[in-house]
């Protein structure tokens, strides 16, 4: 059917989202991305890591003020170039189930004013274009898969260790979305109180992984900001122990081809080698995969995209939303 | 293309694997299933739970003797009715990666004589038909999804708690296969040695979930077979604690729509209610999913297919293998 010449069907069989302008030149579509964090929001326009045409940082204030500024940024951009869609990668927890009535909402966050905010719905109505939506961690994992440390891989786990611990996992090239997005930071691990009497900092679970190994947990345990702890401080051996216990648990469930670990805490230069060695020790030869036994430096790796992963993932969410819109029987404006 | 009448193409567009015999009657294809356990092997022929036409139990002896008897069972059956393919659901660990040179092998099992046995390859060569292959736990999960407690659900976790603890997870209707199949029994959980000084029974990890909560762990801790422990024995409260810690960890990673838990230990009548309550307590309100908060009896459930799940899953593996064979450009005899 694609060979019937210059009919309408010929146009439809062209690559997804590509159009022609009035002079007959091909127009590449542009997407908008929003990475919404607890303290700041990054908005950008582009098509990928080598083509981010505009970006802006907005402090995270009230939902009204903040979402207003996001909408304003994209409206102004559209005065020059049209956007096909926008993707939102946000702090959670969120409702990312497209079949749920509260899809696109931030749900039970303790962040003042933001609980139950319909961030995707408001932006979709204000801009009148398809809006993609997921957690910041899922979006960053998508971007690492498309352009970064997980290129060409079918299954991987992406973890971020910073003010919290978040995780995403791709299985058979699909991100895990069950009843909701994963909350990997809250898994429970062994905690020997004789070695580490710290009770943990998680308000829900005390000594879950996040409660033992996030930045705030390190600060509460050692009485100083994690960034100021020297390289030879015993904090890092304990941190490697907890992270390795977390990785091993994820390994036994997902058995990914690779772990990508980002976040501020992982900037500590000795932490990757310590975690890798401890993972091998904890497995104790049970898993005979060569990549774990002999190439662990390729198995547990830092991200490639650094702090741009979130907003690049948001741009991928925008692409997905435009794709769904194009393939859906109903027309513009729907949020899925 | 399916409406062109009685041409060859018309036959090819009929439902997969259905054929016509010489009198023009439709023949439903038949599949063989092998569930290989550590002590016995079940072979069956059929199309589903309401149509198991023949089955046999074979003790698990040496690979030569045992595989010989499996091949003999299917050869004899084929003297009357042809089989389209055979599926093998086996104890592990196995290599279930179709792209691996050792696909279809049992790998590092401590079972005498069975390590590195090419069970799928031998059966495929002897019977000359497509052979499907996966772990017993993955196969049982497939069967529960097709015919049992996970019908109509996109994501679930299937656990079996008996002589070992094994687990499978389906995400977006696809079983998790990463570098290899999951080994969920070996996740690490908190273990308070002041409450339970038992060191754990896992030869690799001591007090992993399997080392604390499998049948042999119960027997070693309490000095008697788990089946003989009375309903009000403190063993069951501790067992519920460990299983709930395991479920909560799986929940935070996979966030499934349902947990299905089978195996001999789960026959203890009070165990399901104890586990359900403890899961809710451990989550402590962090996950606001109504099914967890209000319908936990529908969230953590026993299997529907009982001890037939493994062999029924093997029949599904056979169907998949026949499907792949039919759709592959090469012809009969390949093992994927």
Contacts between the chains, C-beta under 8 A, distances in Angstrom:
chain1	res1	chain2	res2	distance
A	93	B	288	8.0
A	107	B	288	6.8
A	108	B	288	5.7
A	154	B	178	7.9
A	155	B	176	7.8
A	155	B	177	7.7
A	155	B	178	4.0
A	155	B	179	7.5
A	167	B	253	7.6
A	169	B	253	6.9
A	171	B	171	5.0
A	171	B	172	7.8
A	171	B	174	6.7
A	171	B	176	5.1
A	171	B	177	7.9
A	171	B	178	6.9
A	172	B	171	7.8
A	172	B	172	7.9
A	172	B	174	4.9
A	172	B	177	7.3
A	174	B	171	6.7
A	174	B	172	4.9
A	174	B	174	6.9
A	176	B	155	7.9
A	176	B	171	5.1
A	176	B	253	7.5
A	176	B	254	6.2
A	176	B	255	7.3
A	177	B	155	7.7
A	177	B	171	7.9
A	177	B	172	7.2
A	177	B	255	7.7
A	178	B	154	7.8
A	178	B	155	4.0
A	178	B	171	6.9
A	178	B	254	5.6
A	178	B	255	3.7
A	178	B	256	4.8
A	178	B	257	6.1
A	179	B	155	7.5
A	179	B	255	5.0
A	179	B	256	6.9
A	179	B	257	5.4
A	179	B	289	5.1
A	179	B	291	7.0
A	180	B	255	5.2
A	180	B	287	7.3
A	180	B	289	6.6
A	181	B	255	6.9
A	182	B	252	6.5
A	182	B	253	5.6
A	182	B	254	7.2
A	182	B	255	5.8
A	183	B	252	4.7
A	183	B	255	7.3
A	183	B	286	7.4
A	183	B	287	7.2
A	184	B	252	5.8
A	184	B	253	5.7
A	185	B	252	7.8
A	186	B	252	4.9
A	186	B	286	6.5
A	187	B	248	7.7
A	187	B	249	4.5
A	187	B	252	4.9
A	187	B	253	6.8
A	188	B	189	6.0
A	188	B	190	5.4
A	188	B	245	5.6
A	188	B	248	6.4
A	188	B	249	6.0
A	188	B	282	7.6
A	189	B	188	6.0
A	189	B	189	7.7
A	189	B	190	7.2
A	190	B	188	5.4
A	190	B	189	7.2
A	190	B	190	5.7
A	190	B	191	6.1
A	190	B	207	7.8
A	191	B	190	6.1
A	204	B	284	5.0
A	204	B	285	7.1
A	204	B	286	4.4
A	205	B	282	7.5
A	205	B	284	6.3
A	205	B	286	7.1
A	207	B	190	7.8
A	245	B	188	5.6
A	248	B	187	7.7
A	248	B	188	6.4
A	249	B	187	4.5
A	249	B	188	6.0
A	249	B	249	5.9
A	249	B	253	7.8
A	250	B	253	6.3
A	252	B	182	6.4
A	252	B	183	4.7
A	252	B	184	5.8
A	252	B	185	7.8
A	252	B	186	4.9
A	252	B	187	4.9
A	253	B	167	7.6
A	253	B	169	6.9
A	253	B	176	7.5
A	253	B	182	5.6
A	253	B	184	5.8
A	253	B	187	6.8
A	253	B	249	7.8
A	253	B	250	6.3
A	253	B	253	5.1
A	253	B	254	6.8
A	254	B	176	6.2
A	254	B	178	5.6
A	254	B	182	7.2
A	254	B	253	6.8
A	255	B	176	7.3
A	255	B	177	7.7
A	255	B	178	3.7
A	255	B	179	5.0
A	255	B	180	5.2
A	255	B	181	6.9
A	255	B	182	5.8
A	255	B	183	7.3
A	256	B	178	4.8
A	256	B	179	6.9
A	257	B	178	6.1
A	257	B	179	5.4
A	282	B	188	7.6
A	282	B	205	7.5
A	284	B	204	5.0
A	284	B	205	6.3
A	285	B	204	7.2
A	286	B	183	7.4
A	286	B	186	6.5
A	286	B	204	4.4
A	286	B	205	7.1
A	287	B	180	7.3
A	287	B	183	7.2
A	288	B	93	7.9
A	288	B	107	6.7
A	288	B	108	5.6
A	289	B	179	5.2
A	289	B	180	6.7
A	291	B	179	7.0
